[in-house]
């Protein structure tokens, strides 16, 4: 975000409560538009120390009791309300008030404390939680015919923190300098490869005046960004990376528009061949692979809202709709394969819900499980990430996914 006015927390536009609008860089017509489509609500919350929370949520009228939350007040910024009956294996990470939280065994602990954090993602070995940290800085840059001016800008940094919160590292900063000018490039939505060597994210680096926000690959060892040569619909760019568990396919979303309606399209990218092809039909985003690489949980976008669905991982065909409320998005598949957590909004309050899956896909038996959080007010633009230690996973490893190349994937279904 950039503003000529004094610094203030970024705000998502009223017509984009879930952060579903396309991503774009400085080549967009106006900085104001960039701020609306790129930045979620990042409220500063300074709170010293870790906060263990395990509160009863069975209050009459509360979400846990099936009540209406339209007029409810979310928990304070330093509190996440959890349900001890949720029985969540491993650890989930998510964001509230611009801070990363980790929830394990019914307790939620605040890992970061300065605000400005978003999009946490576990490394596959559970050693790190990657995320984007933004800080307010002063910029000086020319825009159009108005000449150079000073701006207050939110500069992103790719960072990672250990699960115990003791080690926090800045890996890649988004500050951009050229001659007398100071600006920034975007760093958004990190996703760590299964081998831990590469972080997929979205950026208009190295020169934000000449690029949209598109898929780029950060090498953890060399600390360098590389940009695959991929198609896009300028100026809308890409978002939402998801590595297949074997690391051979990387999903991302190519954004587009049809009039006033966003048209997201999932693409499958093969890093070995540097080729990408559309997977399934438009209308889906925020993909999350099943542990066996056969299925993809997605956000299904329609004029009525957003819901959670499951696609065939080879063809992209929709095989199951999990929600029909129009208020659900950003699914994350459990590493055990038996549950999907997702964000859900009632009134103005965002929480993390969970659906159980038993049996074999696509004919799972579906059951709504106890909520992960209740009236906690999580950040809508940052989804969750789930890690389960190997000793808590099923004894037999999941079957391998078919080795399909992106060129063999074709549209076969679309949202009604």
Residue pairs with C-beta under 8 A, 6 or more apart in sequence:
1 10
1 34
1 35
1 38
1 39
1 153
1 154
2 31
2 34
2 35
2 139
2 141
2 151
2 152
2 153
2 154
2 183
2 184
3 35
3 151
3 152
3 153
4 149
4 150
4 151
4 152
5 152
6 152
7 136
7 152
9 41
9 42
9 43
9 44
9 98
9 115
10 35
10 39
10 40
10 41
10 42
10 134
10 154
11 39
11 41
12 19
12 36
12 39
12 40
12 41
12 380
12 381
13 21
13 36
13 37
16 36
16 37
17 345
17 380
18 306
18 329
18 330
18 343
18 345
18 380
18 381
19 40
19 380
19 381
20 262
20 264
20 285
20 299
20 301
20 306
20 329
21 36
21 37
21 262
22 37
22 236
22 237
22 239
22 255
22 256
22 257
22 262
23 37
23 38
23 186
23 188
23 202
23 212
23 213
23 236
23 237
23 238
23 239
23 255
24 33
24 34
24 37
24 38
24 212
24 213
24 235
24 236
24 237
25 34
25 185
25 186
25 204
25 208
25 211
25 212
25 213
25 235
25 237
26 34
26 183
26 204
26 208
26 209
27 209
27 210
27 211
27 212
27 234
27 235
28 34
28 235
31 143
38 186
38 188
38 213
39 154
39 381
40 118
40 379
40 380
40 381
40 382
41 98
41 379
41 380
41 381
42 98
42 115
42 116
42 117
42 118
42 134
42 154
42 379
43 77
43 97
43 98
43 115
44 97
44 98
44 114
44 115
44 116
45 77
45 78
45 96
45 97
45 98
45 99
45 113
45 115
46 113
46 114
46 115
47 77
47 78
47 99
47 110
47 113
48 113
50 109
50 110
50 111
50 165
51 78
51 79
51 80
51 108
51 109
51 110
52 107
52 108
52 109
53 79
53 80
53 81
53 82
53 107
53 108
54 82
54 84
54 106
54 107
55 79
55 81
55 82
57 63
57 64
57 81
57 82
57 83
57 371
57 374
57 375
58 64
58 65
59 65
60 67
61 67
61 68
61 72
62 69
62 72
62 374
62 375
63 69
63 72
63 346
63 349
63 351
63 371
63 374
63 375
64 83
64 370
64 371
64 374
68 346
69 346
69 347
69 349
69 375
70 346
70 347
71 347
72 346
72 347
72 349
72 375
73 375
74 348
74 349
74 375
74 376
74 377
75 81
75 375
75 376
75 377
77 96
77 97
77 99
77 377
78 97
78 110
79 376
80 96
80 101
80 103
80 108
80 110
80 373
80 376
80 378
81 373
81 374
81 375
81 376
82 103
82 106
82 107
82 108
82 372
82 373
82 374
83 106
83 370
83 371
83 372
83 373
83 374
84 106
85 370
86 106
86 354
86 369
86 370
86 371
86 372
87 370
88 103
88 104
88 105
88 106
88 354
88 372
89 334
89 336
89 388
89 392
90 104
90 334
90 335
90 386
90 387
90 388
90 389
90 392
91 102
91 103
91 104
91 126
91 163
91 386
91 387
91 388
92 102
92 103
92 104
92 332
92 341
92 352
92 372
92 384
92 385
92 386
93 100
93 101
93 102
93 103
93 111
93 120
93 121
93 122
93 129
93 384
93 385
93 387
94 100
94 101
94 103
94 120
94 352
94 373
94 378
94 379
94 382
94 383
94 384
94 385
95 101
95 117
95 118
95 119
95 120
95 131
95 378
95 379
95 382
96 376
96 377
96 378
96 379
97 115
97 377
97 379
98 115
98 116
98 117
98 118
98 379
99 110
99 111
99 112
99 113
99 114
99 115
99 117
100 110
100 111
100 112
100 117
100 120
100 129
100 131
100 161
101 108
101 109
101 110
101 111
102 108
102 109
102 111
102 129
102 163
103 109
103 372
103 373
108 373
109 165
111 129
111 161
111 163
111 165
112 131
112 133
112 161
112 165
112 168
116 133
116 134
116 135
116 154
117 131
117 132
117 133
117 134
117 159
117 382
118 131
118 132
118 134
118 379
118 381
118 382
119 131
119 132
119 188
119 189
119 190
119 381
119 382
119 383
120 129
120 130
120 131
120 382
120 384
120 385
121 129
121 130
121 131
121 190
121 191
121 192
121 385
122 128
122 129
122 130
122 192
122 385
122 386
122 387
123 129
123 130
123 160
123 192
123 196
124 192
124 193
124 194
124 195
124 196
125 196
126 163
126 387
126 389
127 162
127 163
127 196
128 160
128 161
128 162
128 163
128 192
129 160
129 161
129 162
129 163
129 385
130 158
130 159
130 160
130 190
130 192
130 199
131 159
131 160
131 161
131 190
132 156
132 157
132 158
132 159
132 187
132 188
132 189
132 190
133 156
133 157
133 159
133 170
134 154
134 155
134 156
134 157
135 154
135 155
135 157
136 152
136 153
136 154
136 155
137 152
137 153
137 154
137 155
137 175
137 182
137 184
138 150
138 151
138 152
138 153
138 182
139 150
139 151
139 152
139 153
139 182
139 183
139 184
140 148
140 149
140 150
140 151
140 180
140 181
140 182
141 148
141 149
141 151
141 181
141 182
141 183
142 148
142 149
142 181
143 149
148 180
148 181
153 183
153 184
154 184
155 173
155 174
155 175
155 184
156 173
156 174
156 184
156 186
156 187
156 188
157 170
157 171
157 172
157 173
157 174
157 187
158 170
158 171
158 172
158 173
158 187
158 190
158 199
158 201
158 218
159 168
159 169
159 170
159 171
160 168
160 169
160 171
161 167
161 168
161 169
162 168
171 199
171 218
171 220
171 223
172 187
172 218
172 223
172 225
174 184
174 185
174 186
174 187
174 203
174 205
175 182
175 184
176 182
176 183
176 184
176 185
176 205
176 206
176 207
176 208
177 183
178 207
183 208
184 208
185 203
185 204
185 205
185 206
185 207
185 208
185 211
186 202
186 203
186 204
186 205
186 208
186 213
187 201
187 202
187 203
187 205
188 201
188 202
188 203
188 213
188 239
189 201
189 202
189 239
189 240
189 241
190 199
190 200
190 201
190 218
190 241
191 199
191 200
191 201
191 241
191 242
191 243
191 250
192 198
192 199
192 200
192 243
193 199
193 200
193 243
193 247
193 250
194 243
194 245
194 246
194 247
195 247
196 220
197 219
197 220
197 221
198 217
198 218
198 219
198 220
198 271
199 217
199 218
199 220
200 215
200 216
200 217
200 218
200 241
200 243
200 250
200 252
201 215
201 216
201 218
201 241
202 213
202 214
202 215
202 216
202 237
202 238
202 239
202 241
202 252
203 213
203 214
203 216
203 225
204 211
204 212
204 213
204 214
204 237
205 211
205 216
205 225
206 225
211 227
212 232
212 234
212 235
212 236
212 237
213 237
213 238
213 239
214 227
214 230
214 232
214 237
214 238
215 227
215 228
215 230
215 238
215 241
215 250
215 252
215 269
216 225
216 226
216 227
216 228
217 225
217 226
217 227
217 228
217 271
218 224
218 225
219 225
219 226
228 269
228 271
228 274
228 276
229 274
230 238
230 254
230 267
230 269
230 276
231 254
231 276
232 238
232 254
232 255
233 254
233 255
233 256
233 257
236 254
236 255
236 256
236 257
237 255
238 252
238 253
238 254
238 255
239 252
239 253
239 255
239 285
240 251
240 252
240 253
240 264
240 285
240 286
240 287
241 250
241 251
241 252
242 250
242 251
242 252
242 287
242 288
242 289
242 296
243 249
243 250
243 251
243 289
244 250
244 251
244 289
244 293
244 313
244 401
245 289
245 291
245 292
245 293
245 398
245 401
246 293
246 400
246 401
248 270
248 271
248 272
248 403
249 268
249 269
249 270
249 404
249 406
250 268
250 269
250 270
250 271
251 266
251 267
251 268
251 269
251 279
251 287
251 289
251 296
252 266
252 267
252 269
252 276
253 264
253 265
253 266
253 267
253 285
253 286
253 287
254 264
254 265
254 267
254 278
255 262
255 263
255 264
255 265
256 262
256 263
256 264
256 265
256 282
257 263
261 303
262 301
263 282
263 283
264 282
264 283
264 284
264 285
264 301
265 278
265 282
265 284
266 278
266 279
266 280
266 284
266 285
266 287
266 296
266 298
266 311
266 316
267 276
267 277
267 278
267 279
267 406
268 276
268 277
268 278
268 279
268 406
268 409
269 275
269 276
269 406
270 276
270 405
270 406
273 405
273 406
275 405
275 406
275 407
276 406
277 406
277 407
277 408
277 409
277 410
278 316
278 409
278 410
278 411
279 296
279 311
279 315
279 316
279 406
279 409
280 311
280 312
280 315
280 316
280 317
280 318
280 409
280 411
280 412
280 413
280 414
281 316
281 411
281 412
281 413
281 414
281 415
282 414
283 300
283 301
283 302
283 414
283 415
284 298
284 299
284 300
284 301
284 309
284 311
284 316
284 318
284 415
285 298
285 299
285 301
286 298
286 299
286 329
286 330
286 331
286 383
287 296
287 297
287 298
287 311
288 296
288 297
288 298
288 331
288 332
288 333
288 340
289 295
289 296
289 313
289 333
290 296
290 297
290 313
290 333
290 337
290 361
290 398
291 333
291 334
291 335
291 336
291 337
291 398
292 337
292 398
292 399
292 400
292 401
293 313
293 398
293 400
293 401
294 312
294 313
294 314
294 361
294 399
294 401
294 402
295 310
295 311
295 312
295 313
295 319
295 333
295 361
295 362
296 310
296 311
296 312
296 313
296 316
297 308
297 309
297 310
297 311
297 322
297 331
297 332
297 333
297 340
297 342
298 308
298 309
298 310
298 311
298 331
299 306
299 307
299 308
299 309
299 328
299 329
299 330
299 331
300 306
300 307
300 308
300 309
300 318
300 321
300 415
301 415
302 326
302 415
302 416
304 326
305 325
305 326
305 327
306 326
306 327
306 328
306 329
307 321
307 322
307 323
307 324
307 325
307 326
307 328
307 329
308 321
308 322
308 323
308 328
308 329
308 331
308 340
308 342
308 355
309 318
309 320
309 321
309 322
310 318
310 319
310 320
310 322
310 361
310 362
311 317
311 318
311 319
312 319
312 362
312 412
313 401
314 401
314 402
314 404
314 408
314 409
315 409
315 410
315 412
316 409
316 410
316 411
316 412
316 413
317 412
317 413
318 413
318 415
319 361
319 362
320 361
320 362
320 364
320 366
322 328
322 331
322 340
322 342
322 355
322 366
323 342
323 344
323 355
325 344
327 344
327 345
327 346
328 342
328 343
328 344
328 353
329 342
329 343
329 344
329 383
330 342
330 343
330 383
330 384
331 340
331 341
331 342
331 383
332 340
332 341
332 342
332 383
332 384
332 385
332 386
333 339
333 340
333 386
334 340
334 341
334 386
334 388
335 386
335 387
335 388
335 393
336 388
336 392
336 393
336 394
337 357
337 394
337 398
338 356
338 357
338 358
339 354
339 355
339 356
339 357
339 369
340 354
340 355
340 357
341 352
341 353
341 354
341 372
341 384
341 386
342 352
342 353
342 354
342 355
343 350
343 351
343 352
343 353
343 378
343 380
343 383
343 384
344 350
344 351
344 352
344 353
345 351
345 380
348 377
349 375
349 376
349 377
350 376
350 377
350 378
350 379
350 380
351 371
351 372
351 373
351 374
351 375
351 376
351 377
351 378
352 371
352 372
352 373
352 376
352 378
352 384
353 368
353 371
353 372
354 368
354 369
354 370
354 371
354 372
355 366
355 367
355 368
355 369
356 366
356 367
356 368
356 369
357 364
357 365
357 366
358 364
358 365
358 367
359 365
372 384
